[in-house]
Amino acid sequence: MLNNTNVSNPILLKGSYYALLQSLDFVLGAEDGEHVMTVEEIEEAAQIWSEGLKGSPAVTERKHPVLPQEGKRNVLLTSALPYVNNVPHLGNIIGCVLSADVFARYGRLRGWNLLFICGTDEYGTATENKAREEGLTPQEICDKYHAVHADIYQWFQIDFDFFGRTTTERQTEIAQDIFWRLHGRGFLLEDTVEQLRCESCQRFLADRFVEGECPHCRYPEARGDQCDKCGRLINAVELRNPQCKVCKETPVIRSSKHLFLNLPKLEDELEQWLDKSTGSGDWTANARHITHSWLRDGLKPRCITRDLRWGTPVPHEEYKEKVFYVWFDAPIGYLSITANYTDQWEKWWKNPQQVELYNFMAKDNVPFHSVVFPCSLLGAQDNYTLVNHLIATEYLNYEDTKFSKSRGVGVFGDMAKDTGIPSDVWRFYLLYLRPEGQDSAFSWSDMALKNNSELLNNLGNFINRAGMFVSKFFDGCVPEMLLNEDDNRLIAQVRWELKQYIQLLDKVRIRDALKCILNISRHGNQYIQVNEPWKKIKGGDGDRQRAGTVTGVSVNVACLLSVVLEPYMPSVSHTIRQQLQAPPTCVSAMLQNTGTFICTLPAGHCIGTVSPLFQKLENEQIEVLRKRFGGQQVCKRHSSIINQGFQAETAKLCFPGQTCLWKLTKSVYTAEQCLHLIYADLNVVLVFLLQIGFPL
């Protein structure tokens, strides 16, 4: 297995053994359980391949507004609305908009009638706080940061059908309509609650206007609604030593009358709907678990009003000085944003018989999308479209810590633009790390490793070689192909990976589907390496014919890669198709039904100019970026070791669980050699770990 890893470039692997294990898991996993092709699969793949593009569906352009159509699969896709008060970090991007974008692009390639909407969530205490900090009005803050968000998502190539915002008249109209429908049907309660009030500022301190010590974990900077450290929800009056964030005075407890959504009264109807939705739809495991945990002990009434100035106003006369709580109001933004996109928005949002709704979000947003918002729509009794598929990610961390908007920890969207690394590479690495089943961590060293091994050495190497062979050996035109058993086996392997890719993406297994793409190029590299067309082209007629066949098959595999890459790396995908001058119909043809790998570039097809797709990320470049953005991977107590020239007597490289790599060697290597190994070629590290008996 080690000899076939095809990872030969020296990559900087400072410190984080967690990042190393992530790499090993992905690299080694590509060969684990490899599918063995049957004779029937090989014969079927060869037959389908030979049919080419005949009968392929015509390419259709997206026309706006996108509306549901009879007889089509109508997919309404939302990404959780990002808070407008700050710049989104990488964790926000992968957890919501980027994951949703991959699925939206994939769905369009599959021929679904799909609408992808998102927008900035602009009301609430966070916006008021930001406005106060910057000396602007809340609306000015919203205008400023809405533009920032839009610019970042455009750079990341997020292909929304519409990117809107919640500070609109349509938001007020729809939110107040749902409110009155809930009120008229008896699903709202009145109650008096204790709140913190700042006498100096003459206001109640909702959510982020107050900080204090968390009553659960004693974190000293917990907010009035949630603790950033332990993640627990908090009632502001539970905070120890609370302070007003504006004037730093100690608030007092006062009573205030509020409105509550009567969740217990809706619980039976909610559970019936959840049984149906989770039974027939794709809900991630964490979404199911979080929702179940809310229901397990019974639902409680949820306050839907706040004593704030900035928000959708409550239309009730007795509550005219209050606004809606952001988590009642914000999900309604999906509806109002669609309404700002098209006046026919109800064809999407009041049409559950024809529309499938996908919600993408991070796991902390789940209960508001699976319990609170559905209860609001169920209680409104207006035939609303409810979520069929709830897709939630775990958290993406930054090196050895967490991203934090408020504390500026980690790489943020506008910073990524300034690194000189193309947006497609950022997309690839974030999707490679996508925290689907557990938290994952961004690592500069690991990013370099993935770029240099998977993109440069694997994917880019194969596509470039295939195109260069056509240009160099066959004057830029695809040669005649006379397929033998080895060629048909490769075609069958590639078709099998394509089918897996489709099955996985149909189930929104975005990270796993990416493995299929890399497996295809890995198969292609092995095929070229075994058949050596650069040698055979110099031989007799038989060898030259064989070189032509291998080249023709390889360049067709490259064309397929351009198709399956489109949801992940749209610019690279477009560049490959341009270089190969691939026919437009190749995209839709190969992603229909369960996947059809066909000959899209027949003999005689002329390609364009071929050039490299990726550039190496050098160690020096990565070190500059690591220092620029903080989050050192090397433990602080080990950084001095490196600076002192690998002092063997103090070199102790830490593993998770406080194990030392040096101790694991049992004198096979010195501590100095251990440190050098971490900077070494990945193959060497693999051999080293096996030699010391570390379980791979």
C-alpha positions as CSV (number, residue, x, y, z in Angstrom):
1,M,0.0,0.0,0.0
2,L,2.8,2.4,0.9
3,N,4.4,2.1,-2.5
4,N,1.2,3.2,-4.2
5,T,0.4,6.3,-2.3
6,N,1.8,8.5,-5.0
7,V,2.7,11.3,-2.5
8,S,6.3,12.1,-3.1
9,N,6.7,15.9,-2.6
10,P,8.2,17.1,0.7
11,I,5.5,18.9,2.6
12,L,5.8,20.9,5.8
13,L,4.1,18.8,8.5
14,K,4.8,20.8,11.6
15,G,3.2,19.8,14.8
16,S,-0.4,18.8,14.4
17,Y,-0.5,15.0,14.4
18,Y,-4.3,15.4,14.0
19,A,-3.8,16.9,10.6
20,L,-1.4,14.1,9.7
21,L,-3.9,11.5,10.6
22,Q,-6.5,13.3,8.5
23,S,-4.1,13.0,5.6
24,L,-3.4,9.3,6.1
25,D,-7.0,8.5,6.5
26,F,-7.9,10.0,3.2
27,V,-4.8,8.8,1.2
28,L,-4.9,5.2,2.5
29,G,-8.7,5.0,2.4
30,A,-8.7,5.5,-1.3
31,E,-7.4,1.9,-1.8
32,D,-9.2,0.2,1.1
33,G,-12.1,-2.0,-0.1
34,E,-11.5,-1.2,-3.8
35,H,-14.3,-2.5,-5.9
36,V,-13.4,-5.6,-8.0
37,M,-15.0,-5.3,-11.5
38,T,-17.1,-8.3,-12.7
39,V,-17.2,-9.4,-16.3
40,E,-20.7,-8.2,-16.7
41,E,-19.8,-4.7,-15.4
42,I,-16.9,-4.5,-17.7
43,E,-19.0,-5.5,-20.8
44,E,-21.8,-3.2,-19.9
45,A,-19.4,-0.2,-19.3
46,A,-17.7,-0.9,-22.7
47,Q,-21.1,-1.0,-24.5
48,I,-22.3,2.3,-22.9
49,W,-18.9,3.9,-23.6
50,S,-19.1,3.1,-27.3
51,E,-22.5,4.8,-27.7
52,G,-20.9,8.3,-27.3
53,L,-23.0,11.4,-27.2
54,K,-25.8,10.3,-29.5
55,G,-29.2,11.1,-28.0
56,S,-27.7,13.2,-25.3
57,P,-30.1,15.8,-23.8
58,A,-29.8,19.4,-25.1
59,V,-28.1,22.0,-22.9
60,T,-30.7,24.3,-21.3
61,E,-29.9,27.8,-19.9
62,R,-31.2,28.9,-16.6
63,K,-34.0,31.4,-17.0
64,H,-35.3,33.7,-14.2
65,P,-37.5,33.6,-12.3
66,V,-37.1,29.9,-11.6
67,L,-40.5,28.5,-10.8
68,P,-41.8,25.0,-10.1
69,Q,-42.8,23.0,-13.2
70,E,-45.2,20.1,-13.6
71,G,-43.4,16.8,-14.1
72,K,-40.0,18.1,-12.9
73,R,-38.1,17.5,-9.7
74,N,-38.6,20.9,-8.1
75,V,-36.0,21.6,-5.5
76,L,-36.0,24.7,-3.2
77,L,-32.6,25.0,-1.5
78,T,-31.7,27.4,1.3
79,S,-28.5,28.1,3.1
80,A,-28.7,29.4,6.7
81,L,-28.8,33.2,6.6
82,P,-25.4,34.6,7.7
83,Y,-25.4,37.3,10.4
84,V,-24.7,40.6,8.7
85,N,-22.8,42.1,11.6
86,N,-19.4,40.7,10.7
87,V,-17.3,39.0,8.0
88,P,-17.9,35.3,7.5
89,H,-15.1,32.9,8.5
90,L,-14.1,29.6,6.8
91,G,-16.3,27.7,9.2
92,N,-19.4,29.7,8.3
93,I,-18.6,29.3,4.6
94,I,-18.2,25.5,4.6
95,G,-21.1,24.9,7.0
96,C,-23.7,26.8,5.0
97,V,-23.2,28.5,1.7
98,L,-20.4,26.4,0.1
99,S,-22.0,23.1,1.0
100,A,-25.3,24.3,-0.4
101,D,-23.6,25.7,-3.5
102,V,-22.1,22.3,-4.3
103,F,-25.4,20.6,-4.0
104,A,-27.1,23.3,-6.1
105,R,-24.6,23.0,-8.9
106,Y,-24.9,19.3,-8.8
107,G,-28.7,19.4,-8.9
108,R,-28.7,21.7,-11.9
109,L,-26.2,19.3,-13.7
110,R,-28.7,16.5,-13.0
111,G,-31.4,18.4,-14.7
112,W,-33.4,19.3,-11.5
113,N,-35.6,22.4,-11.5
114,L,-33.8,24.1,-8.6
115,L,-33.9,27.5,-6.8
116,F,-31.1,28.4,-4.5
117,I,-31.7,31.4,-2.2
118,C,-29.9,33.0,0.7
119,G,-29.4,36.4,2.2
120,T,-28.1,38.3,5.2
121,D,-29.9,38.1,8.6
122,E,-29.9,41.7,9.6
123,Y,-32.0,42.2,12.7
124,G,-31.2,41.7,16.4
125,T,-28.8,42.7,19.1
126,A,-25.7,41.8,17.2
127,T,-26.5,44.5,14.6
128,E,-27.2,47.1,17.2
129,N,-24.0,46.3,18.9
130,K,-22.0,46.6,15.7
131,A,-23.6,49.9,14.8
132,R,-22.7,51.3,18.2
133,E,-19.1,50.1,17.9
134,E,-18.7,51.7,14.4
135,G,-20.6,54.8,15.0
136,L,-23.2,54.0,12.3
137,T,-26.9,53.4,12.3
138,P,-28.1,49.8,12.2
139,Q,-29.3,50.2,8.6
140,E,-25.9,51.6,7.6
141,I,-24.2,48.6,9.2
142,C,-26.6,46.3,7.3
143,D,-25.9,48.0,4.0
144,K,-22.1,47.9,4.6
145,Y,-21.8,44.3,5.6
146,H,-24.4,43.0,3.2
147,A,-22.1,44.2,0.4
148,V,-19.1,42.6,2.1
149,H,-20.9,39.2,2.3
150,A,-22.1,39.4,-1.3
151,D,-18.5,40.2,-2.5
152,I,-17.0,37.3,-0.5
153,Y,-19.5,34.8,-1.8
154,Q,-19.0,36.0,-5.3
155,W,-15.3,35.4,-5.0
156,F,-15.9,31.9,-3.6
157,Q,-18.1,31.4,-6.7
158,I,-21.3,30.7,-4.7
159,D,-24.0,30.6,-7.4
160,F,-27.1,31.8,-5.7
161,D,-30.2,32.4,-7.8
162,F,-30.9,35.3,-5.5
163,F,-29.0,36.7,-2.5
164,G,-31.2,39.0,-0.5
165,R,-31.6,40.4,3.0
166,T,-34.2,40.5,5.9
167,T,-34.5,44.3,6.3
168,T,-37.3,44.6,3.7
169,E,-41.0,45.4,3.5
170,R,-41.7,41.9,2.4
171,Q,-40.1,40.5,5.5
172,T,-42.3,42.7,7.7
173,E,-45.5,41.7,5.7
174,I,-44.9,38.0,5.8
175,A,-43.6,37.8,9.4
176,Q,-46.6,39.8,10.6
177,D,-49.0,37.7,8.6
178,I,-47.7,34.5,10.2
179,F,-47.9,36.2,13.6
180,W,-51.5,37.1,13.2
181,R,-52.4,33.6,11.9
182,L,-50.7,32.1,15.0
183,H,-52.5,34.6,17.2
184,G,-55.9,34.0,15.7
185,R,-55.5,30.2,16.0
186,G,-54.6,30.3,19.7
187,F,-50.9,29.4,19.4
188,L,-49.5,32.4,21.2
189,L,-49.2,32.9,25.0
190,E,-48.6,36.0,27.1
191,D,-46.3,35.8,30.1
192,T,-44.2,38.0,32.3
193,V,-40.5,37.3,32.4
194,E,-37.6,38.6,34.5
195,Q,-35.0,40.5,32.4
196,L,-31.9,42.4,33.1
197,R,-32.3,46.2,32.7
198,C,-29.6,48.8,32.6
199,E,-30.8,51.9,34.4
200,S,-28.0,54.0,33.0
201,C,-28.9,53.2,29.4
202,Q,-32.6,53.0,30.2
203,R,-33.2,49.8,28.3
204,F,-33.7,46.1,28.8
205,L,-30.5,44.1,28.0
206,A,-31.5,41.4,25.5
207,D,-29.0,38.7,24.4
208,R,-25.8,40.3,23.3
209,F,-26.2,43.5,25.2
210,V,-25.1,41.8,28.4
211,E,-22.1,39.7,29.4
212,G,-21.2,37.8,32.5
213,E,-19.9,34.5,33.9
214,C,-21.5,31.4,32.5
215,P,-23.5,29.6,35.3
216,H,-22.5,26.2,33.8
217,C,-18.8,26.4,33.0
218,R,-17.8,29.7,34.6
219,Y,-16.6,31.2,31.3
220,P,-16.2,34.9,32.1
221,E,-17.5,36.3,28.8
222,A,-20.8,34.5,28.2
223,R,-23.5,36.3,26.4
224,G,-27.1,36.8,27.6
225,D,-28.4,34.1,25.3
226,Q,-25.6,31.5,25.0
227,C,-22.1,30.7,26.2
228,D,-19.4,30.5,23.4
229,K,-17.3,28.1,25.4
230,C,-19.7,25.4,26.5
231,G,-22.4,26.1,24.0
232,R,-25.2,26.0,26.6
233,L,-28.3,28.3,26.1
234,I,-28.6,30.8,28.9
235,N,-31.3,33.0,30.3
236,A,-29.6,36.4,30.9
237,V,-30.7,36.6,34.5
238,E,-28.7,33.4,35.2
239,L,-25.4,35.1,34.4
240,R,-23.1,35.7,37.3
241,N,-21.7,39.2,37.7
242,P,-23.5,40.6,34.6
243,Q,-22.4,43.8,32.9
244,C,-24.1,46.0,30.4
245,K,-21.9,45.8,27.3
246,V,-22.5,49.5,26.4
247,C,-21.8,51.2,29.7
248,K,-20.3,48.4,31.8
249,E,-22.7,49.1,34.7
250,T,-24.3,46.3,36.6
251,P,-27.9,45.8,35.5
252,V,-30.9,45.1,37.7
253,I,-33.7,42.5,37.4
254,R,-37.0,43.9,36.2
255,S,-40.2,42.3,34.8
256,S,-41.4,42.6,31.2
257,K,-44.5,41.1,29.5
258,H,-43.8,39.0,26.3
259,L,-45.4,36.8,23.8
260,F,-44.5,33.1,23.5
261,L,-45.1,30.5,20.8
262,N,-47.0,27.7,22.4
263,L,-44.8,24.8,21.3
264,P,-46.5,22.2,23.6
265,K,-49.8,22.8,21.9
266,L,-48.2,22.1,18.5
267,E,-46.1,19.2,19.7
268,D,-48.3,16.3,18.4
269,E,-48.6,17.9,15.0
270,L,-44.9,18.5,14.9
271,E,-44.1,14.9,15.8
272,Q,-46.4,13.6,13.1
273,W,-44.7,15.8,10.5
274,L,-41.2,14.9,11.8
275,D,-41.9,11.2,11.5
276,K,-42.9,11.7,7.9
277,S,-40.1,14.1,7.0
278,T,-37.2,12.2,8.7
279,G,-38.6,8.9,7.4
280,S,-38.7,9.9,3.7
281,G,-36.0,12.6,3.6
282,D,-32.3,12.9,4.1
283,W,-31.7,14.3,7.5
284,T,-28.1,14.2,8.8
285,A,-27.5,12.1,12.0
286,N,-26.8,15.2,14.1
287,A,-30.0,16.9,12.9
288,R,-32.0,13.9,13.9
289,H,-30.2,13.6,17.3
290,I,-30.5,17.3,18.2
291,T,-34.2,17.4,17.2
292,H,-34.9,14.2,19.2
293,S,-33.2,15.7,22.3
294,W,-35.5,18.8,22.1
295,L,-38.5,16.5,22.0
296,R,-37.4,14.0,24.5
297,D,-38.3,16.0,27.6
298,G,-41.3,17.8,26.0
299,L,-41.4,21.2,24.4
300,K,-41.8,24.4,26.3
301,P,-43.2,27.7,25.2
302,R,-40.7,29.8,23.3
303,C,-40.5,33.6,23.7
304,I,-40.8,35.3,20.3
305,T,-40.5,39.0,21.3
306,R,-37.7,41.2,22.5
307,D,-37.3,44.6,24.0
308,L,-35.2,46.0,21.2
309,R,-35.3,48.9,18.7
310,W,-33.9,47.1,15.7
311,G,-36.1,44.3,14.4
312,T,-39.4,43.5,12.7
313,P,-42.0,45.3,14.7
314,V,-44.7,43.3,16.6
315,P,-48.0,44.5,15.1
316,H,-50.0,43.9,18.3
317,E,-51.1,47.2,20.1
318,E,-50.0,46.0,23.5
319,Y,-46.5,45.1,22.2
320,K,-45.9,47.9,19.8
321,E,-42.6,48.8,21.5
322,K,-41.2,45.3,21.0
323,V,-39.8,43.5,18.0
324,F,-39.7,39.8,17.0
325,Y,-37.0,37.6,18.4
326,V,-34.5,36.9,15.7
327,W,-35.0,33.2,15.7
328,F,-38.7,33.6,15.1
329,D,-38.1,36.2,12.5
330,A,-34.9,35.1,10.7
331,P,-36.2,31.8,9.1
332,I,-39.1,33.7,7.7
333,G,-36.4,35.5,5.7
334,Y,-36.3,32.5,3.4
335,L,-39.8,33.3,2.4
336,S,-39.4,37.1,2.1
337,I,-36.1,36.8,0.2
338,T,-37.9,34.5,-2.3
339,A,-40.7,37.0,-2.4
340,N,-38.2,39.8,-3.3
341,Y,-36.9,37.4,-6.1
342,T,-40.3,36.7,-7.6
343,D,-43.9,37.8,-6.9
344,Q,-44.9,34.2,-7.5
345,W,-43.0,33.1,-4.3
346,E,-46.0,31.2,-3.0
347,K,-45.5,28.6,-5.8
348,W,-42.4,27.6,-3.9
349,W,-43.4,28.2,-0.3
350,K,-47.1,27.1,-0.3
351,N,-46.7,24.1,-2.6
352,P,-45.5,21.1,-0.5
353,Q,-47.0,18.6,-3.0
354,Q,-44.6,19.7,-5.8
355,V,-41.6,21.1,-4.0
356,E,-38.7,19.5,-2.1
357,L,-37.1,21.8,0.5
358,Y,-33.5,21.4,1.5
359,N,-32.1,23.4,4.4
360,F,-28.2,23.7,4.8
361,M,-26.8,24.9,8.1
362,A,-24.3,24.2,11.0
363,K,-25.6,22.0,13.8
364,D,-26.2,24.9,16.2
365,N,-29.0,26.1,13.9
366,V,-30.8,22.8,13.8
367,P,-33.5,23.2,16.5
368,F,-34.7,26.5,15.1
369,H,-35.2,24.8,11.7
370,S,-36.5,21.5,12.9
371,V,-38.7,22.6,15.7
372,V,-39.4,26.4,16.1
373,F,-39.8,27.4,12.5
374,P,-41.8,24.3,11.4
375,C,-44.1,25.0,14.4
376,S,-44.6,28.6,13.3
377,L,-45.6,27.4,9.8
378,L,-47.7,24.5,11.0
379,G,-49.5,26.8,13.4
380,A,-50.1,29.4,10.6
381,Q,-52.1,26.7,8.8
382,D,-51.5,28.1,5.3
383,N,-50.2,25.1,3.4
384,Y,-46.5,26.1,3.8
385,T,-43.7,24.0,2.3
386,L,-41.8,22.4,5.2
387,V,-38.3,21.1,5.1
388,N,-37.9,17.6,3.6
389,H,-34.1,17.3,3.9
390,L,-32.2,19.0,6.8
391,I,-28.4,18.9,6.2
392,A,-26.3,20.0,9.1
393,T,-22.5,20.0,9.5
394,E,-20.4,19.7,12.6
395,Y,-17.9,22.5,13.3
396,L,-14.8,23.4,11.5
397,N,-12.0,24.6,13.9
398,Y,-9.0,26.6,13.1
399,E,-5.7,24.8,13.7
400,D,-5.8,24.1,17.5
401,T,-8.6,26.5,18.4
402,K,-12.0,27.8,17.4
403,F,-13.0,30.4,14.9
404,S,-14.5,33.4,16.6
405,K,-16.1,36.4,14.9
406,S,-16.1,38.5,18.1
407,R,-12.4,37.7,18.9
408,G,-11.1,37.6,15.3
409,V,-9.6,34.1,15.5
410,G,-9.0,32.3,12.2
411,V,-9.2,33.0,8.5
412,F,-12.1,35.1,7.3
413,G,-13.6,35.3,3.8
414,D,-12.0,38.6,2.8
415,M,-8.6,37.4,4.1
416,A,-8.8,34.3,1.9
417,K,-9.1,36.5,-1.1
418,D,-5.8,38.2,-0.2
419,T,-3.7,35.0,0.2
420,G,-3.0,34.6,-3.5
421,I,-4.5,31.1,-3.4
422,P,-7.3,30.7,-6.0
423,S,-10.8,30.4,-4.8
424,D,-11.1,26.9,-6.3
425,V,-8.3,25.6,-4.1
426,W,-10.0,27.1,-1.1
427,R,-13.2,25.4,-2.1
428,F,-11.5,22.1,-2.6
429,Y,-9.7,22.1,0.7
430,L,-12.8,23.2,2.7
431,L,-14.9,20.5,1.0
432,Y,-12.2,18.0,1.6
433,L,-12.4,18.8,5.3
434,R,-16.1,19.2,5.4
435,P,-17.2,18.2,8.9
436,E,-19.9,15.7,8.0
437,G,-19.7,13.2,10.9
438,Q,-17.5,15.0,13.4
439,D,-15.6,18.3,13.9
440,S,-12.6,18.8,11.6
441,A,-9.8,21.4,11.7
442,F,-8.3,23.7,9.2
443,S,-4.5,23.4,9.0
444,W,-2.1,25.4,6.8
445,S,0.3,22.4,6.6
446,D,-2.5,20.1,5.7
447,M,-3.8,22.5,3.1
448,A,-0.4,22.5,1.4
449,L,-0.3,18.7,1.6
450,K,-3.7,18.3,-0.1
451,N,-2.9,20.9,-2.7
452,N,0.5,19.4,-3.6
453,S,-0.5,15.7,-3.4
454,E,-4.1,15.5,-4.4
455,L,-4.5,18.5,-6.8
456,L,-1.0,18.9,-8.2
457,N,0.4,15.3,-8.2
458,N,-2.8,13.4,-8.6
459,L,-5.6,15.3,-10.3
460,G,-3.7,18.0,-12.2
461,N,-0.9,15.6,-13.2
462,F,-3.3,13.2,-14.8
463,I,-5.4,15.7,-16.7
464,N,-2.3,17.6,-17.9
465,R,-0.5,14.4,-19.1
466,A,-3.6,13.2,-21.0
467,G,-3.9,16.5,-22.8
468,M,-0.2,16.9,-23.4
469,F,0.0,13.4,-25.0
470,V,-2.7,14.4,-27.5
471,S,-0.9,17.7,-28.3
472,K,2.6,16.3,-28.4
473,F,2.1,12.9,-30.0
474,F,-1.0,13.3,-32.1
475,D,-1.0,17.0,-33.3
476,G,-3.8,18.0,-31.0
477,C,-6.3,15.5,-32.2
478,V,-7.7,12.5,-30.3
479,P,-6.3,9.3,-31.9
480,E,-8.1,6.2,-32.9
481,M,-8.9,3.9,-30.0
482,L,-8.8,0.1,-30.3
483,L,-9.9,-1.1,-26.8
484,N,-8.5,-4.2,-25.2
485,E,-9.4,-5.8,-21.8
486,D,-7.3,-3.4,-19.8
487,D,-8.9,-0.4,-21.4
488,N,-12.4,-1.8,-20.8
489,R,-11.5,-2.6,-17.2
490,L,-10.5,1.1,-16.6
491,I,-13.7,2.3,-18.3
492,A,-15.7,0.0,-15.9
493,Q,-13.7,1.2,-12.9
494,V,-14.3,4.9,-13.8
495,R,-18.0,4.2,-14.4
496,W,-18.3,2.5,-11.0
497,E,-16.7,5.6,-9.3
498,L,-19.1,7.8,-11.3
499,K,-22.1,5.9,-10.1
500,Q,-20.8,6.1,-6.5
501,Y,-20.3,9.8,-6.9
502,I,-23.9,10.2,-8.0
503,Q,-25.3,8.0,-5.2
504,L,-23.3,9.9,-2.6
505,L,-24.2,13.4,-3.8
506,D,-27.9,12.4,-4.2
507,K,-27.6,11.8,-0.4
508,V,-25.6,15.0,0.1
509,R,-22.5,13.1,1.1
510,I,-20.4,15.9,-0.3
511,R,-17.0,15.0,1.2
512,D,-17.3,11.3,0.3
513,A,-18.2,12.1,-3.2
514,L,-15.0,14.1,-3.6
515,K,-13.1,10.9,-2.9
516,C,-14.7,9.4,-6.0
517,I,-13.3,12.2,-8.1
518,L,-9.8,11.7,-6.8
519,N,-10.1,7.9,-7.2
520,I,-10.9,8.4,-10.9
521,S,-7.8,10.4,-11.5
522,R,-5.8,7.9,-9.4
523,H,-7.0,5.1,-11.6
524,G,-6.1,7.2,-14.6
525,N,-2.6,7.9,-13.4
526,Q,-2.1,4.2,-12.7
527,Y,-3.4,3.3,-16.2
528,I,-1.0,5.7,-17.9
529,Q,1.9,4.6,-15.7
530,V,1.4,0.9,-16.5
531,N,0.9,1.5,-20.3
532,E,3.7,4.0,-20.8
533,P,2.4,5.8,-23.9
534,W,5.5,8.0,-24.0
535,K,7.6,4.9,-24.7
536,K,5.2,3.1,-27.0
537,I,4.9,6.1,-29.3
538,K,8.5,5.5,-30.2
539,G,7.9,1.9,-31.2
540,G,6.4,0.1,-34.1
541,D,2.9,0.4,-35.5
542,G,1.4,-1.8,-32.8
543,D,3.0,0.1,-30.0
544,R,2.0,3.4,-31.6
545,Q,-1.6,2.2,-31.9
546,R,-1.5,1.2,-28.3
547,A,-0.1,4.7,-27.3
548,G,-3.0,6.2,-29.2
549,T,-5.6,4.1,-27.5
550,V,-4.2,4.9,-24.0
551,T,-4.1,8.6,-24.9
552,G,-7.6,8.7,-26.2
553,V,-9.1,6.9,-23.3
554,S,-7.2,9.0,-20.8
555,V,-8.3,12.3,-22.4
556,N,-11.9,11.1,-22.2
557,V,-11.4,10.3,-18.5
558,A,-10.1,13.9,-18.2
559,C,-13.3,15.2,-19.8
560,L,-15.4,13.2,-17.3
561,L,-13.3,14.8,-14.5
562,S,-14.2,18.2,-15.8
563,V,-17.8,17.3,-15.4
564,V,-17.7,15.9,-11.9
565,L,-15.5,18.7,-10.7
566,E,-17.9,21.4,-11.6
567,P,-19.8,21.4,-8.3
568,Y,-16.5,21.5,-6.4
569,M,-14.1,23.6,-8.5
570,P,-16.2,25.4,-11.1
571,S,-13.3,27.5,-12.6
572,V,-11.0,24.5,-12.9
573,S,-13.9,22.5,-14.5
574,H,-14.5,25.3,-17.0
575,T,-10.8,25.5,-17.8
576,I,-10.4,21.8,-18.4
577,R,-13.4,21.8,-20.8
578,Q,-12.0,24.8,-22.6
579,Q,-8.6,23.1,-23.0
580,L,-10.2,19.9,-24.3
581,Q,-12.8,21.9,-26.3
582,A,-15.4,19.5,-24.9
583,P,-18.9,19.6,-26.3
584,P,-21.4,21.3,-24.0
585,T,-23.6,18.2,-24.0
586,C,-20.9,16.1,-22.2
587,V,-21.9,17.7,-18.9
588,S,-25.6,16.6,-18.8
589,A,-25.0,13.4,-20.7
590,M,-22.7,11.8,-18.1
591,L,-24.8,12.8,-15.0
592,Q,-28.1,11.4,-16.1
593,N,-29.8,8.5,-14.3
594,T,-27.2,6.5,-12.4
595,G,-24.2,7.8,-14.4
596,T,-23.0,7.1,-17.9
597,F,-19.3,7.3,-18.7
598,I,-19.2,7.7,-22.5
599,C,-16.7,8.6,-25.1
600,T,-17.3,12.3,-25.5
601,L,-14.1,13.1,-27.3
602,P,-14.1,10.7,-30.3
603,A,-11.2,10.0,-32.7
604,G,-10.5,13.1,-34.7
605,H,-11.7,15.6,-32.0
606,C,-9.2,18.4,-31.8
607,I,-8.4,19.9,-28.4
608,G,-7.1,23.3,-27.5
609,T,-4.0,24.5,-25.7
610,V,-3.1,22.5,-22.6
611,S,-1.5,24.1,-19.6
612,P,-1.1,23.2,-15.9
613,L,-4.1,23.6,-13.7
614,F,-2.5,24.0,-10.3
615,Q,0.6,25.4,-8.6
616,K,2.6,24.0,-5.8
617,L,2.2,25.7,-2.4
618,E,5.8,26.1,-1.1
619,N,6.7,25.6,2.5
620,E,7.9,29.2,2.7
621,Q,4.6,30.5,1.4
622,I,2.7,28.4,4.0
623,E,4.9,29.7,6.8
624,V,4.2,33.3,5.9
625,L,0.5,32.6,5.9
626,R,0.6,30.7,9.1
627,K,2.4,33.6,10.9
628,R,0.1,36.2,9.3
629,F,-3.1,34.5,10.4
630,G,-1.8,33.1,13.8
631,G,-3.0,29.7,15.0
632,Q,0.5,28.1,15.2
633,Q,0.3,24.3,14.8
634,V,3.5,23.6,16.7
635,C,3.0,23.5,20.4
636,K,4.3,26.6,22.1
637,R,6.5,24.5,24.4
638,H,8.1,22.9,21.3
639,S,8.6,26.0,19.1
640,S,11.8,26.8,20.9
641,I,13.2,23.4,20.1
642,I,13.0,24.1,16.4
643,N,14.6,27.5,16.9
644,Q,17.4,26.0,18.8
645,G,18.4,23.7,16.0
646,F,16.7,20.5,17.1
647,Q,18.1,20.1,20.6
648,A,17.8,16.3,20.9
649,E,17.7,16.2,24.7
650,T,14.6,18.4,24.8
651,A,12.8,17.4,21.6
652,K,9.5,15.8,22.6
653,L,6.9,15.8,19.8
654,C,3.4,15.7,21.2
655,F,0.6,13.5,20.0
656,P,-3.0,13.6,21.1
657,G,-3.3,12.2,24.6
658,Q,0.1,13.6,25.6
659,T,2.0,10.7,24.0
660,C,5.4,11.5,22.7
661,L,6.6,10.4,19.3
662,W,10.1,10.1,20.6
663,K,9.0,7.7,23.3
664,L,7.1,5.6,20.8
665,T,10.2,5.0,18.7
666,K,11.8,2.9,21.5
667,S,15.3,4.2,20.4
668,V,14.7,3.3,16.7
669,Y,15.1,7.0,16.0
670,T,16.6,9.8,18.0
671,A,14.5,12.8,19.0
672,E,16.4,14.9,16.5
673,Q,15.5,12.4,13.7
674,C,11.8,12.5,14.9
675,L,11.6,16.2,14.3
676,H,13.2,15.9,10.9
677,L,10.7,13.2,10.0
678,I,7.8,15.5,10.6
679,Y,9.2,17.8,7.9
680,A,9.8,14.8,5.6
681,D,8.1,13.2,2.7
682,L,4.8,11.6,3.6
683,N,6.0,8.2,2.5
684,V,8.8,8.4,5.0
685,V,6.4,9.3,7.7
686,L,4.2,6.4,6.9
687,V,7.1,4.0,6.9
688,F,8.3,5.5,10.2
689,L,4.9,5.1,11.9
690,L,4.7,1.4,10.7
691,Q,8.2,0.8,12.1
692,I,7.3,2.0,15.5
693,G,4.1,-0.1,15.5
694,F,1.7,2.8,15.4
695,P,-1.8,1.5,14.3
696,L,-2.7,2.8,10.8
